[in-house]
Amino acid sequence: MINQLKKLTKNSLIAAVILFSTSISFAQTGKDSVHIDLSKAIEIGLSESPSIHIAGRDIQIKQQYKKEQIVSLFPDVSLSGSYQYTILKQSMAMSMGGQDMNIKVGKDHNYSVGASLSLPLIVPSLWSSLKLSQMDIELAMESARSSKIELVSQIKQAYYTYLVAKQAYEVLLQSYANTEASNELVIKQFEQGLVSSFEKLRSNVALQNRRPEVTSAAKAANLANMRLKIIMGLDINEPIIFDGQLSDYEDEVANAVVPSLNELSFDENSSLKQMDLGIAQLQQTKKIIKGSACPSLALSGSLMYNGMGDTGGSFNNFPYSVIGLGLSVPIVSWAGTSYKLKQTNLSIDNMQEQRLDVERNLRLGAQSYLNDMQQAMEDFVSDMETMRQAEEAYSIAQKQYEIGMNTWLDMNSSELVLTSTRLTYCQTLFNYLTAKAALDALTGKE
C-alpha cells in the first residue's frame, strides 16, 4: 500500500512538471489566439516594426528638405512697414540776411510701407545642391530597403529559432515519456524480483534528471516566442500561436541546390548600393564646391510708399520704386576651392577603397553561408538515416529488456542516442534555414 502511494505521488509530480513546462511554452493558447505562419509574420513585421516606421519618416524628412531648397528658386517677396511719432522736432540754426534763425524740421507723423522682391537667376551651387538633395532621398530609400531586408531576415531566423526550440522541447518531452515508461517497466520487474534495487535506483535517478531538461526547453521556447514578437513590433503578451514545424522544410533541404560563389550577384546588396550613392554624393559635392566659386546673378526690386504730416494738417506722400541686377564674382575664394576639391577627391578614394573591402568581406560571408548550407544538406541525409536506425534500435532494446535479454543500461543508452539524433536532426534543419535566410539578406533578396 505504501509503495502504491509513493508511486501515485511520484506520477502526480511528473504530471505537474510536464503541465508546468507546457504552460510556460504555450501560454498564449486560447480561444482568442491567432494562428499565423512565417509569411504572415513577415507581413505583420513590415507593417508594425518600429525600424520600418523610422525608415519611412527618414525618407519624408529628406523629401521635405528638398522641397525647402526648391522654394529658394522662387521669388522671395517680403512686406515691410514702420511708423514714427515725433515727440520733439529737430531744430536747425541758419543765418539769412544777417539775421539768425532757428527752424524746426520734420513732421509729427511719419510712416513707410513697401514691398521688396529678390529672385536668383544664376546660382550654380544652388542647382547642384538640389541634385544632392535628390541623392539624399535615394540614399534614404535605399536605407529603408536595407531595413526591410534586415527585418525580414531577422524575422525568418527568429521564427526558425522558435521552431527549433519548440521541437527540441517536444523531443525532450518524448524522451521524458520514454524514460518514464522505462522506469515503470523497471519497477514492475523489481517487484517481480527480476532486477536489483540498484537498477531501480539508477532508473529513478535518470527519470529525475530529465525533468530539468524539459522545463529548461519549455522556457527556451517561451523566450524564443517572445523575441519573435518583439522583432515583429508586437507586445510579448499578444495571443499569437506560430504555426509550423521544422519538418515542414524537409523537402526544401532535401531538394535544394546550393549555388557556387561565382553564381551569386551582389548588385542588390544594400551596403554596396549605399556606398555607390555615397560616392555619387561626393562627386556632386565637388560640383557644389566649384559652383560656389562661380559668379552668381540675382534680380532685386522694391516698391516703397513714404508719408509724413502734422496732426490736424495734410499728409505728404512720396512713393518710389527700384529694380536692379546684382552680380557677385568671387575672386580670392578660388584658392580655398582647390583645397576643398582635393579633400573631396581624397574622400572619394577612401570610400572606393572601403567599398572594395566591403565587397570582399561580403564574398567571404557568402562563402561561409554556402558552406553551412552544403554541410547541412549533407548532414541531413545522414541524420535522417541515423534517426531511423536509432528509433529501430531503441524499439529492439526495449523489447529485449522486457524479455530479459539486455540490461536497463543498454535500453537507457539507446534512448539517449535516439534523443540525441532527433535533436541533431532539428539542428541540421535549423542550420540550413538560417544560413539561407542570411544569404538572401546578403545578396539583397527581398
C-alpha positions in Angstrom: 0.0 0.0 0.0 2.8 2.4 0.9 4.6 1.6 -2.4 1.4 2.3 -4.4 1.0 5.6 -2.5 4.6 6.6 -3.3 4.1 5.6 -7.0 0.9 7.8 -7.1 2.7 10.7 -5.6 5.6 10.4 -8.0 3.3 10.2 -11.0 1.4 13.3 -9.8 4.7 15.2 -9.5 5.7 14.1 -13.0 2.3 15.3 -14.4 2.7 18.6 -12.6 6.2 19.2 -14.0 5.0 18.4 -17.6 1.9 20.6 -17.3 4.0 23.4 -15.8 6.5 23.1 -18.7 3.7 23.1 -21.2 2.1 26.2 -19.7 5.3 28.1 -19.9 6.0 27.4 -23.6 2.5 27.7 -24.9 0.7 30.1 -22.5 -0.7 32.1 -25.4 -3.1 29.4 -26.5 -6.8 30.2 -26.0 -10.0 30.9 -27.8 -8.8 34.4 -28.7 -5.4 33.3 -30.0 -4.5 34.0 -33.6 -2.6 31.4 -35.7 0.0 32.8 -38.1 2.7 31.3 -40.3 6.0 32.7 -41.5 4.7 34.7 -44.4 2.1 36.3 -42.2 4.7 37.0 -39.5 6.8 38.9 -42.1 3.7 40.8 -43.3 2.9 41.9 -39.7 6.5 42.8 -39.0 6.8 45.0 -42.1 3.7 47.0 -41.0 4.3 47.1 -37.2 8.1 47.2 -36.7 9.5 50.5 -35.4 12.5 50.2 -37.7 10.3 50.3 -40.8 8.4 53.3 -39.4 11.6 55.2 -38.6 13.0 54.5 -42.1 9.8 55.8 -43.7 10.0 59.0 -41.7 13.6 59.5 -42.7 12.5 59.5 -46.4 9.9 62.1 -45.6 12.5 64.3 -43.9 14.7 64.2 -47.0 11.8 64.9 -49.3 10.7 67.9 -47.2 14.3 69.3 -47.2 14.4 69.0 -51.0 11.1 71.0 -51.2 12.6 73.6 -48.9 15.5 74.0 -51.3 13.2 74.2 -54.4 11.3 77.1 -52.7 14.6 79.1 -52.7 14.4 79.2 -56.5 11.1 81.1 -56.4 10.9 84.9 -56.0 11.2 86.0 -52.4 8.7 88.7 -51.6 8.6 90.5 -48.3 6.5 93.3 -46.9 7.7 96.0 -44.5 6.1 98.9 -42.6 7.0 101.4 -40.0 5.5 104.3 -38.1 7.1 107.1 -36.0 5.6 109.8 -33.9 7.9 112.8 -33.4 7.9 114.0 -29.7 10.5 116.7 -30.1 11.3 118.0 -33.6 14.9 118.7 -34.6 16.0 122.3 -34.9 18.2 123.8 -37.5 20.1 127.1 -37.0 20.9 129.3 -40.0 21.7 132.9 -40.9 19.7 134.7 -43.6 20.2 138.5 -44.4 22.3 139.0 -41.3 19.7 137.6 -39.0 20.0 134.3 -37.1 17.0 132.0 -37.5 16.1 128.7 -35.8 13.9 126.4 -37.8 12.2 123.3 -36.6 12.2 120.4 -39.2 10.2 117.2 -39.5 6.6 116.2 -39.1 4.6 114.8 -36.2 3.7 111.6 -38.1 6.0 109.5 -40.3 5.2 106.2 -41.9 6.6 103.9 -44.5 5.2 100.8 -46.2 6.6 98.8 -49.1 7.4 95.5 -50.7 10.7 94.0 -51.8 11.5 91.2 -54.2 14.6 89.1 -54.9 15.0 86.3 -57.4 18.1 84.2 -58.0 18.8 84.0 -61.7 22.2 82.2 -62.0 23.3 80.3 -58.8 25.3 77.2 -59.9 25.8 76.0 -56.3 22.1 76.0 -55.6 21.3 73.9 -58.6 23.9 71.4 -57.6 22.5 71.3 -54.1 19.1 70.4 -55.4 20.7 67.3 -57.2 22.4 66.4 -54.0 19.1 66.6 -52.1 17.6 64.1 -54.6 20.6 61.8 -53.9 19.8 62.1 -50.2 16.3 60.9 -50.9 17.6 58.0 -52.9 20.0 57.1 -50.1 17.2 57.3 -47.5 15.1 55.0 -49.7 17.9 52.5 -50.1 18.5 52.7 -46.3 14.7 51.9 -45.9 15.1 48.9 -48.3 18.1 47.8 -46.2 16.0 48.0 -43.0 13.2 45.9 -44.7 15.6 43.2 -45.9 17.3 43.1 -42.5 13.9 42.9 -40.7 12.7 40.0 -43.0 16.0 38.1 -42.3 15.6 38.7 -38.5 12.0 37.5 -38.5 12.9 34.4 -40.5 15.8 33.5 -38.2 13.8 34.2 -35.1 10.9 32.1 -36.5 13.3 29.2 -37.2 14.8 29.7 -33.7 11.3 29.3 -32.2 10.6 26.2 -34.3 13.8 24.5 -33.3 13.2 25.4 -29.6 9.7 24.2 -29.8 10.7 20.9 -31.5 13.6 20.4 -29.0 11.0 20.8 -26.2 8.8 18.2 -27.9 11.8 15.8 -28.4 12.8 16.1 -24.7 9.2 15.7 -23.6 9.0 12.5 -25.6 12.3 11.4 -24.2 10.9 12.0 -20.7 7.9 9.9 -21.6 10.1 7.1 -22.8 12.2 7.3 -19.7 9.1 7.3 -17.5 7.8 4.2 -19.4 11.2 2.5 -18.9 11.1 3.4 -15.2 7.7 1.9 -14.8 8.9 -1.3 -16.5 11.9 -1.4 -14.2 9.7 -1.0 -11.1 7.4 -3.9 -12.3 10.4 -6.1 -12.8 11.8 -5.1 -9.5 8.5 -6.0 -7.8 8.7 -9.4 -9.5 12.3 -9.9 -8.3 13.8 -9.8 -11.8 16.1 -6.8 -11.3 18.1 -5.4 -8.4 17.3 -2.4 -6.3 20.5 -0.7 -7.7 19.0 -0.9 -11.2 15.7 0.5 -9.9 17.6 3.4 -8.2 19.5 4.2 -11.4 16.2 4.3 -13.4 14.7 6.6 -10.8 17.7 8.9 -10.9 17.7 9.0 -14.7 14.0 10.0 -14.7 14.7 12.7 -12.1 17.5 14.1 -14.3 15.2 14.5 -17.3 12.8 16.9 -15.5 15.1 20.0 -15.6 15.8 19.4 -19.3 12.1 19.5 -20.1 11.4 22.7 -18.1 14.5 24.4 -19.5 13.5 23.5 -23.0 10.0 24.9 -22.3 11.5 28.2 -21.1 13.8 28.4 -24.1 10.8 28.0 -26.4 8.9 30.7 -24.5 11.8 33.2 -24.7 12.1 32.5 -28.5 8.4 33.1 -28.8 8.7 36.5 -27.0 11.8 37.5 -29.0 9.9 36.8 -32.3 7.0 39.0 -31.2 9.4 41.9 -30.3 11.1 41.7 -33.6 7.7 41.9 -35.3 6.9 45.0 -33.3 4.3 43.3 -31.2 3.7 43.1 -27.4 5.0 39.9 -25.9 1.6 39.2 -24.4 -0.2 39.2 -27.8 -2.3 36.0 -28.1 -0.5 34.6 -31.1 0.3 31.0 -32.0 3.1 30.5 -34.5 2.3 27.5 -36.7 4.7 25.2 -38.5 7.3 22.6 -37.7 10.9 22.2 -38.8 9.8 19.0 -40.6 7.8 21.2 -43.0 11.1 22.2 -44.6 12.5 18.7 -45.2 11.7 18.7 -48.9 13.3 22.1 -49.3 16.5 20.9 -47.7 16.5 17.6 -49.5 15.9 19.1 -52.9 18.0 22.2 -52.5 20.7 23.2 -55.0 23.5 25.3 -53.5 24.9 27.7 -56.0 28.6 28.5 -56.2 30.1 31.8 -55.1 30.6 32.9 -58.7 27.0 32.4 -59.5 25.9 34.9 -56.8 25.3 38.5 -57.6 25.9 41.3 -55.1 24.4 44.1 -57.3 21.4 44.3 -55.0 23.3 44.3 -51.8 22.2 47.3 -49.9 25.6 48.2 -48.3 27.2 48.3 -51.7 24.4 50.4 -53.2 24.5 52.8 -50.3 28.3 53.2 -50.8 27.8 53.8 -54.5 25.3 56.5 -53.7 27.8 58.0 -51.2 30.5 58.2 -53.9 28.0 59.8 -56.2 27.1 62.3 -53.5 30.8 63.2 -53.1 31.0 63.7 -56.9 28.1 66.1 -56.6 29.7 67.8 -53.7 32.6 68.7 -56.0 30.2 70.4 -58.3 28.8 72.4 -55.4 32.3 73.5 -54.4 33.0 74.6 -58.0 29.6 76.3 -58.2 30.2 78.3 -55.0 33.3 79.8 -56.7 31.4 80.9 -59.9 29.7 84.2 -60.4 26.0 84.4 -59.4 23.4 86.8 -60.7 20.2 87.9 -58.8 17.3 90.1 -59.6 16.0 92.5 -57.0 13.4 95.2 -56.7 11.4 97.3 -54.2 8.3 99.5 -54.0 8.1 101.9 -51.1 5.4 104.4 -50.0 6.5 107.1 -47.5 4.3 109.6 -45.9 4.6 112.4 -43.3 2.3 115.2 -41.8 1.3 117.1 -38.7 -1.6 116.5 -36.5 -4.7 118.2 -37.9 -2.9 119.0 -41.2 -2.5 117.4 -44.5 -0.1 114.5 -45.2 2.5 114.4 -48.0 3.1 111.0 -49.7 6.2 110.1 -51.6 6.2 106.7 -53.4 9.2 105.4 -55.1 10.4 102.1 -56.7 13.6 100.5 -58.0 14.6 97.3 -59.8 18.1 96.1 -60.5 20.5 93.2 -61.0 23.2 92.0 -58.6 26.3 90.3 -59.8 28.6 88.6 -57.4 32.0 87.4 -58.7 34.3 85.5 -56.2 37.9 86.3 -56.7 40.1 85.1 -53.8 37.9 82.1 -53.0 39.4 80.1 -55.8 42.5 79.4 -53.7 40.4 77.7 -51.0 38.2 75.9 -53.6 41.2 74.0 -54.9 42.0 72.7 -51.4 38.3 71.7 -50.9 38.3 69.8 -54.2 41.5 67.9 -53.2 39.9 67.0 -49.8 36.8 65.7 -51.6 38.9 63.6 -54.1 40.7 62.0 -51.2 37.3 61.2 -49.6 36.2 59.6 -52.8 39.3 57.5 -53.0 38.8 56.4 -49.4 35.2 55.4 -50.0 36.1 53.4 -53.1 38.7 51.5 -51.1 36.1 50.9 -48.4 33.7 49.6 -51.0 36.2 47.2 -52.3 36.9 45.9 -48.8 33.2 45.6 -48.0 32.7 43.6 -51.2 35.5 41.2 -50.4 34.0 40.6 -46.9 30.6 40.1 -48.4 32.0 37.4 -50.6 33.7 35.8 -47.6 30.5 35.9 -45.7 28.5 34.4 -48.6 31.0 31.6 -49.0 30.6 30.8 -45.3 26.8 30.6 -45.6 27.2 28.5 -48.7 29.4 26.1 -46.8 26.9 25.9 -44.0 24.1 25.2 -46.4 26.1 22.5 -48.2 27.2 20.9 -44.9 23.6 20.9 -43.6 22.3 19.2 -46.8 25.0 16.5 -46.4 24.2 16.1 -42.7 20.5 16.0 -43.3 20.7 12.8 -45.4 22.8 11.0 -42.7 20.8 12.4 -39.9 17.6 11.0 -41.3 19.1 7.6 -41.7 20.7 7.7 -38.3 17.5 8.8 -36.6 15.6 5.9 -38.3 18.2 3.4 -37.1 18.2 4.9 -33.6 14.4 4.5 -33.4 14.7 0.9 -34.5 17.5 0.3 -32.1 15.5 1.7 -29.2 12.5 -0.3 -30.1 14.6 -3.5 -30.1 16.4 -2.6 -26.9 13.0 -2.0 -25.2 11.6 -5.4 -26.3 14.8 -7.2 -25.3 14.8 -5.7 -21.9 11.2 -6.8 -21.4 12.2 -10.4 -22.0 15.5 -10.1 -20.1 17.9 -10.2 -23.0 19.7 -7.0 -22.1 20.2 -4.6 -19.2 18.5 -1.3 -18.3 21.7 0.4 -19.1 21.5 -0.8 -22.7 17.9 0.4 -23.0 18.7 3.8 -21.5 21.7 4.2 -23.7 19.7 3.5 -26.8 17.0 6.1 -25.7 19.7 8.7 -25.1 21.1 8.0 -28.6 17.6 8.4 -30.1 17.1 11.7 -28.3 20.5 13.0 -29.4 19.8 12.0 -33.1 16.4 13.8 -33.0 18.0 17.0 -31.6 20.8 16.8 -34.2 18.2 16.4 -37.0 16.4 19.6 -35.7 19.7 21.5 -35.5 20.7 20.5 -39.1 17.4 21.8 -40.5 17.9 25.0 -38.4 21.4 25.5 -39.7 20.3 25.3 -43.3 17.3 27.6 -42.9 19.2 30.3 -41.0 22.1 30.2 -43.4 19.8 30.5 -46.4 18.0 33.5 -44.7 21.3 35.2 -44.0 22.5 34.6 -47.6 19.3 36.1 -49.0 19.8 39.2 -46.9 23.4 39.4 -48.0 22.6 39.3 -51.7 19.8 41.9 -51.2 16.9 39.5 -52.0 13.6 41.0 -50.8 
